[in-house]
């Protein structure tokens, strides 16, 4: 950790292929961690640019919720707009299509899968942030399928825009960029976190589960409930919640697609990340640490007496 912090504490300024500045500073997965870059990088970017885009991945129920409730809360940030990225293949999967059949046109499945997109739109809007949908469009996506996504977005008062940046670079998202700038400059955002910091820990988690995941309730065994009570009593009750769960469903079951409701979220474990400033709720079957060899390479990494990093190569 000391080796990493020796050179990595400052934001890492890089440039894209089209010479745009970007800070690559932190990048934890949103299904097990907070899912976005550091506060240091974002605050530095805000001093240098008119518009700053933060990528908060692995589903708006995870990445966006944590960006809003953890990062924006702790850093005093007020986001002006949000982009929800949608793909036709993902919507068809949420509409019940098997993986091997996703390449075939299926407008009905897209329509069914748009229930998932609709909940993401509703969730983000509940934070008081205006939304635009970016359709990450690929060559196999038919006009009829894309039109169905546009119709679904229209029903919620949201614009859906075709994006082909994977093939055309910045030119493929120019329309999206102009729309995001308009939203950001409109002054319509009225951002507010999902829950108050002084809400009891258990109620914070219940709020996330019911309002974001569409769950009926949350459950945990006696030991977990007692640990939560200890955290509450020992002065950690004001910390935000960082949920670790599958990114494939609003529930903790990766096979439960679309926009499930009425399910119960099981809390398997609760961990205190006091330094990071949040409580991690491990829900369902999710692995929070990648598999490591018996003797990980980190064992040989160190800083020598001359202050030089050793063991990286």
Secondary structure as the mmCIF struct_conf table of DSSP 4:
data_model
#
loop_
_struct_conf.conf_type_id
_struct_conf.id
_struct_conf.beg_label_comp_id
_struct_conf.beg_label_asym_id
_struct_conf.beg_label_seq_id
_struct_conf.end_label_comp_id
_struct_conf.end_label_asym_id
_struct_conf.end_label_seq_id
HELX_RH_AL_P HELX_RH_AL_P1 UNK A 2 UNK A 8
BEND BEND1 UNK A 9 UNK A 10
STRN STRN1 UNK A 13 UNK A 15
TURN_TY1_P TURN_TY1_P1 UNK A 17 UNK A 18
STRN STRN2 UNK A 21 UNK A 23
TURN_TY1_P TURN_TY1_P2 UNK A 30 UNK A 32
BEND BEND2 UNK A 33 UNK A 33
BEND BEND3 UNK A 36 UNK A 36
HELX_RH_AL_P HELX_RH_AL_P2 UNK A 39 UNK A 48
BEND BEND4 UNK A 50 UNK A 50
BEND BEND5 UNK A 58 UNK A 58
HELX_RH_PI_P HELX_RH_PI_P1 UNK A 60 UNK A 64
HELX_RH_AL_P HELX_RH_AL_P3 UNK A 65 UNK A 66
HELX_RH_PI_P HELX_RH_PI_P2 UNK A 67 UNK A 72
HELX_RH_AL_P HELX_RH_AL_P4 UNK A 73 UNK A 75
TURN_TY1_P TURN_TY1_P3 UNK A 76 UNK A 76
STRN STRN3 UNK A 82 UNK A 86
HELX_RH_AL_P HELX_RH_AL_P5 UNK A 88 UNK A 94
TURN_TY1_P TURN_TY1_P4 UNK A 95 UNK A 96
HELX_RH_3T_P HELX_RH_3T_P1 UNK A 99 UNK A 101
TURN_TY1_P TURN_TY1_P5 UNK A 102 UNK A 103
BEND BEND6 UNK A 104 UNK A 104
HELX_RH_AL_P HELX_RH_AL_P6 UNK A 107 UNK A 125
TURN_TY1_P TURN_TY1_P6 UNK A 126 UNK A 128
STRN STRN4 UNK A 131 UNK A 136
TURN_TY1_P TURN_TY1_P7 UNK A 139 UNK A 140
HELX_RH_AL_P HELX_RH_AL_P7 UNK A 143 UNK A 155
TURN_TY1_P TURN_TY1_P8 UNK A 156 UNK A 157
STRN STRN5 UNK A 159 UNK A 163
HELX_RH_AL_P HELX_RH_AL_P8 UNK A 165 UNK A 168
HELX_RH_3T_P HELX_RH_3T_P2 UNK A 169 UNK A 173
HELX_RH_AL_P HELX_RH_AL_P9 UNK A 174 UNK A 185
TURN_TY1_P TURN_TY1_P9 UNK A 186 UNK A 187
BEND BEND7 UNK A 194 UNK A 195
TURN_TY1_P TURN_TY1_P10 UNK A 197 UNK A 198
BEND BEND8 UNK A 199 UNK A 199
HELX_RH_AL_P HELX_RH_AL_P10 UNK A 201 UNK A 211
TURN_TY1_P TURN_TY1_P11 UNK A 212 UNK A 212
BEND BEND9 UNK A 213 UNK A 213
BEND BEND10 UNK A 216 UNK A 216
STRN STRN6 UNK A 217 UNK A 220
HELX_RH_AL_P HELX_RH_AL_P11 UNK A 222 UNK A 231
HELX_RH_PI_P HELX_RH_PI_P3 UNK A 232 UNK A 236
TURN_TY1_P TURN_TY1_P12 UNK A 237 UNK A 238
BEND BEND11 UNK A 239 UNK A 239
STRN STRN7 UNK A 240 UNK A 244
BEND BEND12 UNK A 247 UNK A 248
BEND BEND13 UNK A 250 UNK A 252
TURN_TY1_P TURN_TY1_P13 UNK A 254 UNK A 255
BEND BEND14 UNK A 258 UNK A 258
BEND BEND15 UNK A 262 UNK A 262
STRN STRN8 UNK A 264 UNK A 273
TURN_TY1_P TURN_TY1_P14 UNK A 274 UNK A 277
STRN STRN9 UNK A 278 UNK A 283
BEND BEND16 UNK A 284 UNK A 285
BEND BEND17 UNK A 289 UNK A 289
BEND BEND18 UNK A 294 UNK A 295
HELX_RH_3T_P HELX_RH_3T_P3 UNK A 297 UNK A 300
STRN STRN10 UNK A 302 UNK A 303
TURN_TY1_P TURN_TY1_P15 UNK A 305 UNK A 306
BEND BEND19 UNK A 307 UNK A 307
STRN STRN11 UNK A 309 UNK A 310
BEND BEND20 UNK A 311 UNK A 311
#
